[in-house]
């Protein structure tokens, strides 16, 4: 799977433009996913020096990304103005997801088992979800 991963608020706590403290288990989980042959793309609002600092932060902790703010490692940064910042990925891990960022253990389980969040709740927490219509859940 190709997985795009945000930096600020996802790998580290929000302290932009500084680098915040690592969110527990973020780097370890991402390294484990790489060992399972997933391709990781760092997908960040950071550019220039700030982006290099983020890449170096991860590299110093043993995490190398397949690509950074691009679909392929060989895409030239000089031509960045000519391409979209939205990368093509199978999954996006970002703290701005609807519902926020799950715990990194949950993220690992979802990716490793190819589960939806609902399936995760059923499998791991044995959650019993009431089967009601979408509209009843929203307006009921």
N, C-alpha and C positions, 0 to 999 in steps of 0.2 A: 504494500500500500504506500502511496505517497501521502505524507502527512506534513501539512504546513503548521508551524508552531510560532505563535506570537512570543515576544520577549518580555516586555514590561507588563507586569501583572499576571504573567503566566509562568515564566521560568523564574523570574525574580519579582519581588514586591515593587509596586509603583513608587519610583523616586525620580522619574524622568526629569531632567536629562541625566541625572546621576544614575548609577546602577544600584538598585536596592538589594536587600539580602535575598539569597536563594529561597524560593518557596520549597519547603521540605519535600524531598524525593523527586523533584522535577528533573534534575540532571540524571539521576540514577535510573529513573523510569525511561527517559528518552534513550539513554545508552542501552538499556535492556531491549527496547523496541528496535533499535538499530541491529542488535545481535540477532533479532528475529527477522532480519532482512527488509525492514521497512525503510524507505528513503525519507529523510527528514529535511524539510526546507525551513530555514529561519525566515519568518514572514513578519516584518516589523516596520513601524512607521519611522524608525531611525534611519538616518542617511549619513554619508560621509564619515567624519571622525567618530560620531556617536555610534554608528553601525559597526565600525571597526572595533570599538571598545566592547560592544556586545558579543561580537564573534570571538574576540580574544578572551573574554570572560569565560565563554563556554569551552573554548579550546584549552584553556588552562586547567579545566576540570575534566578533560578527556572527551569532550563532546565536539565532534566535527560534523558539520552539516553537509548534505549532498549539494545544496545550493543555498544562496542567500538572496532574498528578495527577487528571485527569478526562478524560472522553471528548470533551467539547466546551468550547471556550474560554469560553462564556457560563455554564457551570455555576457557581453561586455557591459560594464557599468557606465561607460561613456555614452552608450546608446539608451540609457535608462529613460530618457524623456520620450523615446519613441515606442515604448511598450507599456502595457498595463501593469500596475502594481499588484493586481490580483493574480496570484499564481494558480496554476492548475493543480489541484490536489484531490485526493479521495476523501480526506478528512482535514478539518481545520480545528486546531486547539487554541482557544483564545478566551481570555477572561471576560470578553464582552459577549459571549454566547448568551442566548436566552436562558435564564436560570443561573448564569454565572459559571465559574470554573469549578467542576467537580474536583474532589480530592484526587491526587495523582494515582493512588491505588485504584480508584474507580476508573480513571482514564485507562490505566493499563489493562484492567479486566475487559473493558469495552472493546479495546483494540485487539487484544490477544484472542479473545473468543469471538470477535466480530458480532458482538451483541448490540442491540439498541439499548437505550437507557431503561426502557420498560422491561426488557428481558433481563437486564442486570438486576433490577429490583425483584423480579420473580425468582431468579436463580439464587441470588446471594442473600437477599433479605426475606425471601418467601412472602413477598407482598401480595396481598389479595386486592386487586384493583376492581372497583365496581365498574361493570360494563354499562355505561350510560352514554347517551348520544352526546356528540360534540356540543351542540347548542345547550343542552341541559347542564353540562359541566360549566360552560361559559356563563350562562344567564340564570341557571337554576338556583 
